[in-house]
Amino acid sequence: MNRQEKAQIIEQLHAKAARASIAVVTDFKGLSVEEITSLRAKCYEVGVDYQVVKNTLARLALKDTEHGGLSEHLKENCAIALGYDDPVALAKALSEFDRTNKKFALRFGSLEGQFLDGDGVRELAKMPSRPELLSSVLGTMQAVPRNFVCLFANIERKFLYALTAIKEQKEAA
């Protein structure tokens, strides 16, 4: 690989890391090509870039991004997963692959500049995803007006029951 190719890789990875809200470094040592391909496919489904890159190139690319703190921990063979929209989706995809494959390991990550160890990434995977959180917020927002409407409907209903009871009494008399 010549200098120009290396510079291009650094530039591309830097641009991706600057946009990413989460970056997770994984160990892929011992994985077959098919296993890495299936991991990349899972990552692609949730909008994540998974890239194997040399540590020196990764250090240069992550410099001056919010994930720059990962540079000092890069050792041995590693790959970087970058998530843009939903950090929980990335954590879930990698944690699921980690559970099913013993050779794969989550090393550490960075969530919007905050360092996470492997256990921190696994804990992040346990959280509800962005669509689940949005639906619960929407449900909570709709609960107040719905309860308000039900309250007034019950008042009207009880009033109608009282009128019906009065009508039945007068008809019986």
C-alpha positions as CSV (number, residue, x, y, z in Angstrom):
1,M,0.0,0.0,0.0
2,N,1.5,3.3,-1.0
3,R,1.3,6.7,0.7
4,Q,-1.5,7.9,-1.5
5,E,-3.7,4.9,-0.7
6,K,-3.0,5.3,3.0
7,A,-3.9,9.0,2.9
8,Q,-7.2,8.2,1.1
9,I,-8.1,5.5,3.8
10,I,-7.2,8.0,6.6
11,E,-9.3,10.7,4.9
12,Q,-12.3,8.4,4.4
13,L,-12.2,7.0,7.9
14,H,-11.8,10.5,9.4
15,A,-14.9,11.8,7.6
16,K,-16.9,8.8,8.8
17,A,-15.6,9.1,12.4
18,A,-16.4,12.8,12.4
19,R,-20.1,12.1,11.5
20,A,-20.4,9.0,13.8
21,S,-22.1,9.3,17.2
22,I,-20.6,6.0,18.3
23,A,-17.5,4.1,17.5
24,V,-16.8,0.6,18.8
25,V,-13.5,-1.3,18.4
26,T,-13.7,-5.1,18.1
27,D,-11.4,-8.0,18.0
28,F,-11.9,-10.2,14.9
29,K,-8.9,-12.5,15.4
30,G,-9.7,-16.1,14.3
31,L,-12.9,-15.2,12.4
32,S,-13.4,-16.7,9.0
33,V,-14.2,-14.6,5.9
34,E,-17.8,-15.8,5.9
35,E,-18.2,-14.8,9.6
36,I,-16.9,-11.3,9.0
37,T,-19.0,-11.0,5.9
38,S,-22.2,-12.0,7.9
39,L,-21.2,-9.4,10.6
40,R,-20.8,-6.7,8.0
41,A,-24.2,-7.6,6.5
42,K,-25.8,-7.3,10.0
43,C,-24.1,-4.0,10.5
44,Y,-25.1,-2.7,7.1
45,E,-28.8,-3.5,7.9
46,V,-28.7,-1.2,10.9
47,G,-26.7,1.6,9.1
48,V,-23.3,0.9,10.6
49,D,-19.9,0.9,8.9
50,Y,-17.6,-2.0,9.9
51,Q,-14.1,-1.6,8.7
52,V,-10.9,-3.5,9.4
53,V,-8.0,-1.0,9.4
54,K,-4.4,-0.8,10.5
55,N,-3.9,0.7,14.0
56,T,-1.6,3.4,12.8
57,L,-4.0,4.5,10.1
58,A,-6.9,4.4,12.6
59,R,-5.0,6.5,15.1
60,L,-4.4,9.2,12.5
61,A,-8.0,9.1,11.3
62,L,-9.5,9.3,14.7
63,K,-7.4,12.3,15.7
64,D,-9.3,15.5,16.0
65,T,-12.7,13.7,16.2
66,E,-14.8,13.1,19.3
67,H,-13.6,9.5,19.2
68,G,-9.9,10.5,19.4
69,G,-9.6,8.9,22.9
70,L,-9.8,5.5,21.3
71,S,-6.4,6.0,19.6
72,E,-4.4,5.3,22.7
73,H,-6.1,1.9,23.2
74,L,-5.6,0.5,19.7
75,K,-3.5,-2.6,19.9
76,E,-3.2,-5.9,17.9
77,N,-5.7,-6.7,15.2
78,C,-8.9,-4.7,15.5
79,A,-11.8,-3.4,13.4
80,I,-13.9,-0.2,13.9
81,A,-17.6,-0.1,13.8
82,L,-19.1,3.4,13.3
83,G,-22.8,4.2,13.9
84,Y,-24.4,7.4,12.9
85,D,-28.1,7.6,13.9
86,D,-28.9,5.0,16.6
87,P,-26.0,4.0,18.8
88,V,-28.1,1.3,20.5
89,A,-28.7,-0.4,17.1
90,L,-24.9,-0.7,16.6
91,A,-24.4,-2.0,20.2
92,K,-27.2,-4.6,19.8
93,A,-25.9,-5.9,16.5
94,L,-22.3,-6.3,17.8
95,S,-23.5,-7.7,21.1
96,E,-25.7,-10.3,19.4
97,F,-22.7,-11.4,17.2
98,D,-20.5,-11.4,20.3
99,R,-22.9,-13.9,22.0
100,T,-23.1,-16.2,19.0
101,N,-19.4,-16.2,18.2
102,K,-16.7,-17.0,20.8
103,K,-13.8,-15.7,18.7
104,F,-15.3,-12.2,18.4
105,A,-14.8,-9.7,21.2
106,L,-16.1,-6.2,21.9
107,R,-13.0,-4.3,23.2
108,F,-14.1,-0.8,23.9
109,G,-16.0,2.2,22.3
110,S,-16.8,5.8,22.4
111,L,-20.3,7.2,22.6
112,E,-20.3,10.9,21.7
113,G,-16.8,11.3,23.2
114,Q,-17.4,9.2,26.3
115,F,-15.2,6.1,26.6
116,L,-17.0,2.8,27.0
117,D,-15.4,-0.5,27.9
118,G,-16.7,-3.8,26.4
119,D,-19.2,-4.2,29.3
120,G,-20.4,-0.6,28.7
121,V,-21.2,-1.4,25.1
122,R,-23.1,-4.6,26.2
123,E,-25.1,-2.5,28.7
124,L,-25.9,0.0,25.9
125,A,-27.2,-2.9,23.9
126,K,-29.8,-3.6,26.6
127,M,-31.4,-0.2,26.3
128,P,-34.4,0.3,24.0
129,S,-33.7,1.4,20.5
130,R,-34.5,4.9,19.2
131,P,-37.9,3.8,17.6
132,E,-38.9,2.1,20.8
133,L,-38.1,5.2,22.9
134,L,-40.0,7.5,20.4
135,S,-43.0,5.3,20.6
136,S,-43.1,5.3,24.4
137,V,-42.7,9.1,24.4
138,L,-45.6,9.4,21.9
139,G,-47.7,7.0,23.9
140,T,-47.1,9.1,27.0
141,M,-47.9,12.3,25.2
142,Q,-51.2,10.8,23.9
143,A,-52.2,9.5,27.3
144,V,-53.0,12.9,28.8
145,P,-55.5,14.0,26.1
146,R,-57.0,10.5,25.9
147,N,-57.5,10.4,29.6
148,F,-59.0,13.9,29.5
149,V,-61.5,12.8,26.8
150,C,-62.4,9.6,28.7
151,L,-63.0,11.6,31.9
152,F,-65.6,13.8,30.1
153,A,-67.1,10.9,28.3
154,N,-67.6,9.2,31.7
155,I,-69.4,12.3,33.1
156,E,-71.7,12.3,30.1
157,R,-72.3,8.6,30.3
158,K,-73.2,8.8,34.0
159,F,-75.6,11.7,33.3
160,L,-77.3,9.6,30.6
161,Y,-77.6,6.7,33.0
162,A,-79.3,9.1,35.5
163,L,-81.7,10.4,32.9
164,T,-82.5,6.9,31.8
165,A,-83.2,5.8,35.3
166,I,-85.5,8.8,35.9
167,K,-87.3,8.0,32.6
168,E,-87.8,4.4,33.7
169,Q,-89.1,5.5,37.1
170,K,-91.7,7.9,35.5
171,E,-92.8,5.2,33.0
172,A,-93.3,2.7,35.9
173,A,-95.4,5.1,37.9
